[in-house]
Structure formats: C-alpha cells, structure tokens
Amino acid sequence: MRIGLAGLGTVGGGLLQLMESGRLGGGALRVAAVSARNRARERGVDMSAFRWFDDPVELAADPEIDVLVELIGGSDGPAKKAVEVALARGAHVVTANKALIAVHGAELAALSEKHGGKLLFEAAVGGGVPIVKALRESLAGARVMSVSGILNGTCNYLLTEMESSGRSYADVLADAQRLGYAEADPVMDVGGFDAAHKITILAAIAFATQPDFAHCAIEGVDAVTLTDIRMAGKLGYRIKLIAKAERIDDAVALHVRPTLLAFDHPLASVGGALNAAVVEAEPVGRLTFIGKGAGAGPTASAVAADLIDLLAGRAGPAFGRPLAELAPVARATPKERGRFYMRLLVADRPGVIAAVSDRLGREGISIESILQMPSRDAGPVPIVLTTQPCPREALDAAALHIQQLDAVSEPPRVMPIEETDASPRLWT
C-alpha cells in the first residue's frame, strides 16, 4: 500500500520515523512520496527515498498513491483540495485534520462513498486516545447520551500551570509559546475552537448525525484569570475547559466553555497537556478515556492505526454509518438550570454586596457562598459568589443589571459548576 504523505511537521516527521521502525504492516505499508513547504528542513529521516511534490494537490492526484495521509491542517485551502482530489479518484485518505472534518465532514464522506476510497480520522481527536474508534466501533450498539471532556492540551496546560505556579494567564501563555506548547497565534486553542472542532466530530459519530460545527457554542479560556483559579480552589473547585455534546430528547446540544469541577470530579485531576473524554451511554454506563492528546508519537500512532485498518480491510464508513443514515442534526438550545460561579470586580465601599444580592434576589436567585479578596489599595476588589440551582437565563439577566451598578468595574464573569458525579446538567 503506497502512501503519499502531505505535511512534514511534527506529526509527519513522527510518522516517518514510526514507518522506518518496521513495526507497521510487516512491510506492506510504504511511504512513496511526500509534500511539504520546505525541502531543506532537517527532519531526522533520509528524504532521498521519497518522491517530492511541492504541491500537495499534485501528490493527491498521483495515480501511484493508494493512500493520502493529510497532515497539513486547516479547514480549507490546500488541505481540503488535496483530500477532495484523492477521494474523487477513489484513493483512501487518512487525516489528523479536525477542522476539515468538523466543517466539511459530510461532503467528504459523500465523496468517499461515491468513489470507494475510505476516509479515516482517528488522529483528529485526542491524539493517541482512541476515542473515535471507541465511539465508531466499540459503542456502535450502545445509545450514547453524552460525550464530554478535556479535548485541548494547550488550554489544559495553561490552566494547570496557572494553578500550580500562581502565575498569570499572560505569563504562562508566553512560556507555553516559548516551549512550543502553544502557537505564536494561540486563538484556535485558547479561544476554544480546536476543542469545538473535536466535540463536533465526536457528536456526529455518537449520535449518528451529520457534523454541525456551526451549532457549537464556544467560549475559550482567555478570560479566565488567576483570581478565578484561586477563588475556585478556595471553594473546592478546579477550572477546566470542557467540551460537551448531549442528547436532549431527539436533539443535540453542543458547547465548549470553562467550567468549575469539584476536586473529585473524574476530569478535575486530568492535568498538564493530557486529554480526557467521558462517555455516558446505555446500557454500558460511564466510560473514561485519558491520554496524551498531541505530539509526534501519540498522533502518529493514531494515523498508523488507521493505515493498519486500511491494510486489513477493517475500515468502514467515515462516521460509523453510511451518510444516508446520518440525519441532519436537530439542534437543541435548551434553557439551562444549575449552579454557577460569578466573579465581580467592585469598588470597596459599603452597600455593594447588598446591592448585588438585591439584584440577584429580584431574579429569584439564592446565593450559596460568597468570598471577597482583601483590599490592599484603593482600587477595585474581586468578589466571588456561587449560586443555588437557578436558571442560567435569570442569572444572565441579573448580570446585565449588576454590571450597570456604579460600584462595578467590569461585566460579571459567569461559569457553570459541575459536581462530583459528573451527571448531566438540568435542562428544561
């Protein structure tokens, strides 16, 4: 099986080294040609053995290539065109490109089915964590109720490091960029978009629907402060960026957002750059997957697993079922009810807490706990409160009024709270 490898970055280089080890396919898998932007870059592998294409689309069109491995990235541009060209001539495609699958997965699956080439993307979600295969194969007979998890290692590293080091978000991000954990432009990660691409893919497989990235509500970690981290800790919680897809009646809700997790929540202890996913399904109950979600080794290993499936004839439809059986997703936009964290920045003067409490009371919201940081100068001070279970709609309405108080310096910061059992939040 002759492989054309498009993209020779971290993962592409890792795959070449894995192929050279001789552990894959007993010699039946062979990289025949490659494509990348820079020929001169040192990659730790003898590149003279491979035919070189400057244009990945030309590589994809080469009739001597049986499988295109696309590791370029991006939802459009040369990555999309190369995959389309390969599938249109009946070649197989293996990709780690979560943005491409989340945004264009349905049309690419249609090309795959029409022309006979398989489309596989185990490496697109979770790196070396086999969550795509588990949903597509092992849980094919179960009724999945929800999939949630920590799906972006960069965000998880930032939040973990802020908590352990006591440094600000900006300081930790600068270090992460210097160490290569975060991109020079980190918006795709810290803005929550990378996690949203991944949960969109998992939702499509779990609920047998077409991927619907546009439905995902997205909130990143760039507004989480060290004060939030510290105050949450004092209250017994840890902040994580949680991506979640839930079945609500016959519809699906999708969101990515920072969430306070109780210390003994199954995802709260997942630190550093690790990824984790929790699947709730009937009749199997709760399944948890934890592992390295990025890097040369884990992601290349996931690509290799797809190649071996192709070689063994085990590859099925892209999303576990033929496209005709994937319904357009019914979008759920339920009214949320639960416990919430609210952080305020206020002037340190009498009557402020009473005014805030009054506004919450008018919306029928009861305060469960309240913390105030000591005032060290004449500037504004942070106040944090948690609520009893209440409608999110009512809390948002109260927040709009609270931010108009003269003593309040900035809009309130609101995050949901999940308790130990990780049970689904209440929706009406």
MIKE-227821 format. One record per residue (C-alpha): residue in one letter; y, x, z. Coordinates in pm, whole numbers, plus 50000, padded with zeros to 5 digits. Example, Ala and Ser with C-alpha at 12.3 -4.5 7.8 and 13.67 -1.06 7.14 Angstrom:
// MIKE-227821
A495505123050780
S498945136750714
END
This chain:
// MIKE-227821
M500005000050000
R503165017249873
I506235013550092
G509875015749991
L512005023450295
A515655012650277
G517675026950564
L517015060550727
G518895057251053
T517345058651399
V514605033351326
G513925045450972
G513525081151092
G511255069151371
L509085050351124
L508725081050900
Q507615101851198
L505165074651301
M503755073650948
E503355111550946
S501295109951264
G498455094751060
R497835066951312
L498715038351079
G496265021850845
G493925051350807
G495935065050517
A496145031650335
L499885029150407
R502165053750229
V505935057250204
A506545062649834
A510325060049808
V513395058550029
S517055048950010
A519995057950233
R523695065650206
N523445102750291
R520905125350119
A521975156550306
R521465143950661
E518715161650858
R516025136750958
G513275158751103
V510935149550816
D510305166550482
M512105142650244
S510935160249927
A507725139849929
F509615107349859
R511385094349552
W515065088949635
F517195058649542
D520925058549611
D520935020749564
P518565000549788
V518594972049536
E517134995149272
L514495005649523
A513644969049586
A513294962749212
D510884991849157
P507524976849044
E505655006049204
I506754994649552
D504444969649721
V506444965350044
L510184968550102
V510994978850460
E514644969350508
L516404987450793
I519964986650660
G521314958150872
G523934931550818
S523604895250717
D524924900850366
G525704929350126
P523044953750003
A520504943850270
K520434907450160
K520444915949791
A517604941249826
V515444916550020
E516104889049766
V515204911849475
A511984923349641
L510844888149729
A511774874549386
R509324898249218
G506534889949467
A506784921249683
H506394919050059
V509344925150291
V509324938450648
T512724938850818
A514324945651156
N517504927651044
K518094899551294
A521444889151141
L519884884850797
I517004863350927
A519194842351158
V521744834150887
H519624833750569
G516074829950701
A515344796250540
E516354806650188
L514474839650217
A511374821250341
A511664798650035
L511714829249806
S508704843449989
E506664811649943
K507704806849580
H506754841749463
G503934850849703
G505364880349893
K505294878750272
L508414880750491
L507854896450834
F510394904851105
E508674913151435
A511174941451489
A514184918351455
V513884905551814
G513024925752122
G512194959151960
G508754967752095
V508414934752287
P506024913152078
I507824880252135
V507974869551767
K504234873951721
A503524856352051
L505534825651951
R504304825151592
E500614830651670
S499534830252034
L501614799552123
A501124780951795
G499094754351977
A501494750152269
R504584728252297
V507434752052379
M510114736252597
S512484765852625
V512904802452540
S515424823052734
G516044859152803
I517984891452804
L517984899952436
N520684926552406
G520044960252568
T523654972052533
C525024943052738
N522274946552994
Y523024983653029
L526744976853076
L526234950453345
T523584971053526
E525725002353522
M528814983853644
E526834970653940
S525195003754031
S528185026853974
G531085004754076
R532965014253760
S534974990553542
Y533764974753220
A536074996753011
D534845028953177
V531165020053141
L531625009252779
A533335042152693
D530385061252843
A527885039252660
Q529635046752330
R529655083952404
L525915083252484
G525075062552177
Y524055031052369
A526965011652219
E528515012451872
A532035025151808
D532864988651733
P530804970852000
V531834934951921
M528464924751775
D526784934052104
V529344926852377
G530584895552201
G527114880052228
F526494877651852
D523474900751845
A521754880252117
A522714848351932
H521024860551613
K517864867551811
I517714834752001
T518304816251672
I515184832651528
L513094825751837
A514214789351844
A513204784151481
I509684796651549
A509324780051890
F510494745551778
A509324746151414
T512844741851278
Q514924759951023
P517124787251176
D520574773551261
F522834801951376
A525984781051332
H524854757951615
C524654785651877
A527464785252136
I528364821552201
E530144838652489
G529964876052546
V530314899452844
D533674914552753
A535484892053003
V533114900053293
T534984921753545
L533884944753823
T535264918554062
D532834893053915
I529944917353961
R530884924654324
M531614888754422
A528414876254263
G526504902554461
K528074891254787
L526944855854708
G523354866954633
Y523514867354253
R523414891853963
I525224885853634
K523194888153312
L523884878352952
I521344850652896
A520394836952555
K518674803252573
A517114777752339
E515984744652490
R514184714152361
I516124683252471
D514274651952363
D513864657751988
A516834681251952
V517604717752029
A520414733252236
L521314769752173
H523674791752370
V524424827452478
R526564833452789
P526934853753109
T525014836653389
L524644842553763
L520964846853854
A519614846454209
F518334881054308
D514704869254299
H515054851653962
P512434866153719
L515154880353493
A517504893753761
S515594926253813
V515464935053441
G517874964353436
G519204991153206
A518594986952834
L515414966352877
N514904932752707
A513054903152854
A512104868252741
V510764838552937
V508904811052753
E508254777352916
A505524758552730
E502974730952780
P500214734752882
V500414772452944
G503394772353183
R505724802153209
L505164834653018
T507384865253067
F507754894652826
I509594926652929
G510004959652749
K512214983052550
G514304962752312
A515734990152094
G515385026451993
A513425045751735
G510005043251896
P509815006752006
T511444992451692
A509485014651453
S506315004051634
A507154967451569
V507784974951199
A504444993051187
A502684962851341
D503954941051055
L502784966650799
I499304967050953
D499204928950944
L500044930150573
L497354955850512
A494774934950698
G495764902550525
R496874886550852
A500464878250754
G501284841150741
P504454820850676
A507674837250795
F508364812351075
G504754803951155
R504584773350929
P505384766350563
L509064759350504
A508304723050413
E507054717850770
L510234732050925
A512644703650991
P516394708750974
V517254713951338
A518534683551524
R521494697551716
A521694688952085
T525104690252252
P524234675752592
K526514671652889
E525644699353131
R525294694853506
G524594722653755
R526084747354000
F528874770153883
Y530834801253977
M534624800753939
R536894831253977
L540644827254018
L543474852454033
V546204838154256
A549334846954450
D548564854654815
R550514826954982
P549784796455199
G548524764555039
V546884779654730
I543294772654832
A544284737654942
A545834730954600
V542734743454422
S540444722954647
D542564692054589
R542314695554213
L538544700054230
G538264670254463
R540094648154217
E537374655853963
G534634648054217
I533614684654262
S532474697754602
I532874734454693
E529724751054824
S531164785154918
I534404804454883
L535284841354904
Q538664858654897
M539204895754842
P541524911855098
S545114916354979
R546094953354953
D549524949154795
A551924921954687
G550004914554367
P547654885554291
V544264884354466
P540904871754337
I539334840954489
V535764831254404
L534094798254472
T530764782354391
T530274745154342
Q527724719754444
P525914704754140
C528544688753920
P529224680253554
R530494710353357
E532864686753180
A534544677753512
L534784714353616
D536384723853284
A538904695653327
A539734708053677
A540084743753550
L542694732853295
H544814717753572
I544244747053810
Q545494772653558
Q548794753753542
L549474759053914
D552394782853974
A550264804654202
V547504810153941
S547954841453724
E545314835853455
P542814809453337
P539874805053577
R536644822653484
V533624799053496
M529944809153472
P526774788753535
I524364796953819
E520564796953787
E518354797054091
T515084814954164
D512674791753986
A514484795653650
S513974758453600
P515904742453313
R519444731453396
L520044694253422
W521284676553113
T522334640353066
END
